[in-house]
Amino acid sequence: MEENKNAGVSPNNGKVRSRFSGKLGYVLAVAGSAVGLGNIWRFPYLAAKYGGGMFLLVYLVLMLTFGYALIVSETALGRMTRKSPVGAFGAFGKSASFRFGGWVNAVIPMLIVPYYSVIGGWVLKYLFEYLKGSTAVLAEDGYFSGFIANGFSAEFWFLVFTLIVLAVLLGGVKQGVERVSKVMMPVLVVLAVFVAGYSMTRPGALEGVKYFLIPNFSNFSWMTVVAAMGQMFYSLSIAMGILYTYGSYIEKDVDIEKSTKQVELFDTAIAMLAGLMIIPAVFAFSGGDPAMLQAGPSLMFITIPKVFASMGFGTGAGITFFLLVLLAALTSAISLAESGVSTFEDQLGWSRRRSTLLMGVVIVLFGSASALGFGVLDFVTVLGMSVLDFFDFLTNSLMMPIAALATCLLVTRVAGLDRIAKEVEQSSSFRRKGMYCFFMKYLAPICIVLILLSSVANVFGWITL
């Protein structure tokens, strides 16, 4: 592997690396990773809470600069080294400090996918109930809290979701991850367009469209930036090890810059469609009640069922909406788990089947703690948070910024910006090279440190997001 010698990294120990079949498979797999609960579940409630159009504007600016730079960096490092995160960092030095950055990137998806699968189980439960015609029941006060407090029910749906994810992973990169992404992503887009169109035509929904799309600068605050930056990590699958792993699966002829643009476009389109699905519907239902708009994570499981129950076509809308959310949840969960499987294959030298089974054990152990944390284990709290909320804080607010900072330092201080640019330019004109280098060298580290400090300060009550 001559490119590895030139890059100062070691070969892949003679082991044949899994590959995507081509550019389309790679783009759809990465898009599937990016387009998940972060877009459908998290983006709308943050946009609603932090100023609608102002949040959207800040998010777009950050995504096109900060997000672009980190996607390119992680993908290029993965392709250059043909390794998942731990191996990619270790390829440039064998000291513990080098491998630490890789392990942070690698462990994040292993901690996210368990609680992510719990939420995926909730989505499965709601879809099942809508298929049964339980539209009015789902809209009742206390239904959601009662469901998640029922240990058996929450655990059952979590395990069903987990089994689906593991079944796809056992199929491999081409026959599992890529094939599922090629089917699910087009279906997801069609469903998103349909639901958004339906939502925007409800009486009173136009005010919600204006709130979401038109920036109101009076709504701007530093916390808008902090929230948008945190969402960008989640939405684009940055600092989760996924892009290192997927980058290691692509050939040298894949245009990294063009693929990044396509992922940016896909991610932004789905995020905007998610906002247009949910925010106008809430406006139509509540008249723009601030309490409804700032409902937070419960927006999808409490507020939206009430909206559907008030519609004449509520059952059909509920089935379509939660089918869409399920597809998004599955594509992202598969990507998160795939990163863990790849790490086990690389670091332990295990087969894909054995690595997938170990990933399954990790998901079931940590996921069960999260699933039961609202009922059987509700007495277990960390820093005043439930098990699920703690894992979300640990990964999203602490580990992701640290992982992103480690990538910045690897690119600028060790691998070198020129080497990354050379890797990208093997298949791309790299038109945004100047912006990329400036951002990675100067702005990205500052932004990352600021979001890390702000997130920690928020948890301890020093500031309020």
N, C-alpha and C positions, 0 to 999 in steps of 0.2 A: 504494500500500500504506500506508494511513493508520496502521496499527499500528506500522510501522517508523518513521514520522515521530515518533509519540508516544514511541517508545522511544529516540529519538536515534540511529537506525541508518539505513543507506542502503538503498535498494531493491536488488533482485537484478539490476540492469542490464537489466531487461526480459526476461530469459531465463525461460522457463517452468520451474518447479521440479517435479521428479518428486514423485509423491504416492502414499501408500498408499490403497487403495480405501476403507478405513474403520477403525473402532476395532479390530475383531478382527484384521485384517491387521497393524496396528501392534503390538498386544500379542503376537501369535504370533511376529512377526519379532524383537522385542526379547527375548522369552522364548527364542527359538531362539539368539539371540546369547549370552544369559546361560547357557543350558544347553548346555555344550560339554564339552571335555576338562577344563576347570577343575572341573566337577562330577563327571564320571564317572571321570576319571583322577586328578586332583590332590586333590580333597576327601577321598576315602576314605583315602589314604595319610597325609595330614596329620592326619586325625582319629585314625587308628590310632596314629600316632607321638606325638601330643600329648595323650593322655589320654581319647580316646573321648568320653564324654558331657560332660566338662568343656570340651573343644574345641567341641563342638556348641553348648553353652549360650553360650559367649563369642561364637561366630560369629553366633548368632541375635540376641543383644543388639546387636552392632555393625551387623548388616544392617538391623535395624529403626530404627536411629538414624542412624549415620554413612552407611550405604549409601543409605537413603531420601533423606537430604538431598542427596547428590550426584547421585542419579538425577533427582530433581526439578529440581535446578539445571541440569544439562546439557541435559535435555529442554526445559525452558522457554527456555533461551538459544538452542537450535537453532530452536525454533518462532518465537521472537520475531524472530530475525534472518533466518530462511530461509537459513541458511548452514551449511556444514560448519565444523569448528573454527577454521581460519585466518580465514575470513571472519567468523565469530561474534565472535572477539576483535577483529579489525580494525574491526568495525562500531562499536566504542566508542572507537576512537582509532587513528591511523595510525602512531604511533611504533613503533620496533623492539621496545620492551619489551612493547607490547600484542600484537604479532604473534608474539612469541617463545612466549608461553603457548599460542597457537593452534597453532603449528607443533609444539610438543612433543606436544600431544594428537593431532595429525594424523599425525606420524611413527611413533608407537608402534604402531598397527595395521599399518603398512607393514613394520615390523621383526618383529612377532610372527607374522604370517600365513605368512612363509616357513618358519620352523622348526616352526610349528604344522602346516603341511602335510606336513612330513617325518614328524611323529608320526602324522598322518592316513594317510600312506602305510604306516607300520608296521601300523596297524589294518587297512587293506585287505589287506595281506599275510597277516595272521593269519586274517582272515575267509576268504580264498581257501584257505588251508591247511586250515582246519576243514571247508570245503565239500568238500575232497578227501578228508577222513577222516584227516588227519595228526595226530590228537589226541595220540598217544603221542610222536610226533616233536617236537611243540611243547613238550612237557614235559621233554625231555631237557636235562641240564645243558649250558650253553654254546650252546644253539640261538640264543637272542636275540642274544648278543654276536657270534656268527658271522654272523648275518644282517645286522646293522647295519655290520659290518666289511667286508661284501661290497659294494664301491662300486657295481657295476652293479645289483644287486638293489635296494639301498636307493634309488638314484637313480630306477630305473624306477617303483617304487611311489609315490614322491614325485610324479613327473610325472603319473601317472595320476590321483592325487588332485587335483592342481592343475588339470588339464584339466576335471575335473568342476566345480570351483568357478568357473572362468572361463566355462564354458558357461552356468551359472546367471546369472552377472552380465551376460552379453551379452543375456539375456532382459529386463533392465530391472528396475525396482522392483516393479511390479505383477505382470508376467508371469514374472519370474524369482525375486527374493528372496521376495516375499510368497507366491506360489503354492507354492514349495517348502516354506516354513515351515508353511503350512496343512496340507500332507500329512505332512511329517516329524514335526512335534511330537506329534500324536495317536498316531502309530505308536510313537514313542519312549516315550511314557508307558505305553502298553500293554505294550511289551516290558520296560520297567523294572519294572513291577508283577509280571510273570510271573517274571523272573529273581530278583527279591528274594524272592518267595514260595517259589521253589524252593530258594534259598540258605538261608532261615531254617528250612526243614523238614529240613535235613541233621542227622544225629546229632551232638550236641555244639555245634550252632550257637547254641543259646539263650544260652550264656555270652557269645558275641560280640554278640548283640542287647543284652544287659544292659550290656556294656562300652561300646557305642556310644550307647545312649539314656539311661543313668542317670549323672548327673554324680558324680564322685568328687573332692571338693575337695582331696584330698591330691595330685591330679595337676595342680593349678593352679600356673602359674608365669607370669612376665612373658612368657616366650617363647611360651606358649600364646596370649596376646593378640596378639603380633607375628605369629605364623603365621596366626592367624584373620583378622587385618586384611589381611595380604597376600593370603590366599585370597579375601577379600571383593572386592578389586579385580578379581581374575581372574574370579570367578564372576558378578559383576553387570555386567561390561563397563564398569566405571567407569574414567575417566581413559584411555580408549582412542580417544576421538573418535567412537565409534559412536553414543552417545546424542545428541550434538550433531547428527550426520547424520540419524539416524532422527527426531529431534524436528523437523528442518527439513522432513520429508516429511509431517507430520500437519496436519490442519485445526484451526481454532480451536475446534471443538466437541468435540474429543477431551479427555476428563477426565484430565488429567495425574496427579492424585493417585490416582484410582481405578485407572488403568493401572499406576501404580507399585506399588500394593498387589497387583495381579494378577501382576506380574512377580516381586515378592518371594515370593508364594505359590508360583508355578511353580518358581522357582529353588530355594527351600527344599525343596519336595516332591521334586524330582529329586535334590538333594544328599543328602537323607535316604535316598531309595531307593538311591542309589549306595552309600552306606555300608552299607545293609542287604543289598545284593547281594554286597559284597566282604568286609566284616569278619566276618560270621557264617561265611562259607564258609572263610575263612582259619582261624578258630577251630576249625571242624569238622575241617579238614585237619591243623592243627598243634597243636591243644590249647591255643591261646593263646600259642604260643611268641613271646616278645618280639622275637626276631630276625626272625621272619616278619612281624610286625605293623609293624616299623620298616624294612621293605625299601625304603621310599621309592618313587621313580618306577617301579622295576622290579616293583612289586606287580602291575601289570596284565599285563605281558608275560612275567614269569618265574614268579611265585608262583601267579597265577590259572590259567594253563595246567596247572600241576601239580595244582591242586585239581580241575580238570575231568577230568584224566586218571584221577584216583582215583574218579570217579563212574561209575556204571553208564550214565548218560545224558550222559556227558561231551561227546560230539561235538555233540549237539543243544544242550546248554547253551552250548558254545563258539560255535556258529553264532549263536545268539540274542543272546548277550552282545556279541560283536564287531560284529554288525549294529547293535545299539543304540548302541554306542560310535561306530561310523561315522556314524550319523545325527547324533549330538551333535556330532561333529567337523566335519561338513559345515556344519551350521547356523551354528556359530560362525565357521568359516573364511570363509564367505560374508559374514557381517556385518563381519568384520575387513577383508576385501578391499573391500567396498562402501564403507567409510569412506574408503579410499585413492582409489577411483575417483571418489567425490564431490569429494574435495579437488582432484584433477586437473581435473575438469570446471569447478569454481569458479575455481581459481587460474590455469589455463592457457587456459580458454575452449574446451576441446576437446570433441568429441562423446563420447558414452558409449562407443562402440565403440573409439575411439582411446585413451581413458582406461583402458579395461579391458585393452587390449593392453599399455599401459605398465605397469599393475599386474602383468600376467603376467610381464613382463620382470624386474621387481623381485623377484617371488616366485621365479622360476627361478634368478636370480643368487645371491641370499642363501640360498635354500633348498638349492641344490646344495652350497654351502659347508658347510651344516649336515649334509646327508645324507652327504656324503663325509668329514665330520670324525671319524668313528670308524674309518675305513679308510684310504683314499688320502691324506687330509689329516690323519691323526691326529697328525702332528708339529706341526700348527698349534694353538697354545694361547694364550689371553689370560688373564692373572692365574691361570694354572694350570688354566683351564677349557677344555673343548672349545668349538668354534664355537657349537654349539647351546646349551650351558649358559651361555656368555657372553651370547648374545642374550637368553636367559631372564632372567639376572641384570640386564642393562642395562635391559630394558623393565620387568620386574615390580618389581625392587627399587630402581631409581634413577628411571627416567623417569615411571612411574605416580604415585609420590608427588609428584614435582615438578609433573606435569600437574594432579593433584588440588588441590595448593596454589595453582596459578595460577587454577583455577576458583574456589576460595574467595575469593581476592583480587579477582577480577573481579566476583563477586557482591556482596561486602561493601564494597569500596572504590571501585568504578567504577559498575557498573550499579545497585547499591543493592538491599537486601533488599525494599524496598517495590515496586520495579519488577518484580522476579521474582514477588513475591506477586500483583501485579496481573495478570501474564501467566497465572499458574496459575488465578486466580479467574475468568478469563473463562469457564471451563468446569467449575470445581470449587469446592466449599465450602471447601476447604483446611483441614480440621479439625486437622491437625497443624502449623498455621502457627507457633504459639508455639514448639514444640519445634524446628521447622526453623530458625527465625531464631536461637534460642539456640545451637543446635549449629553452624550455619555461622559464626556470629560469634565464638564462644569455643572450643568443644571440637574441631571438625574440624581447624583449623590445627595445634593442639597434637598431636593424634593422628597427623597426617600427618608432622610433623617427627620424632616419636618413631619411627615405623616406618622412615622413611628412614635415620635415624642407626643404628637397630638392624640394619637390613639390611646397611649398609655395614660396620659393626663385625663382623658375622658372617662376611662374605667375607674380611676381613683377619685373622680369627682372634682378634679382641679379645674376642668373646663366642661362645658355641656355641648355636645354635638346635636 
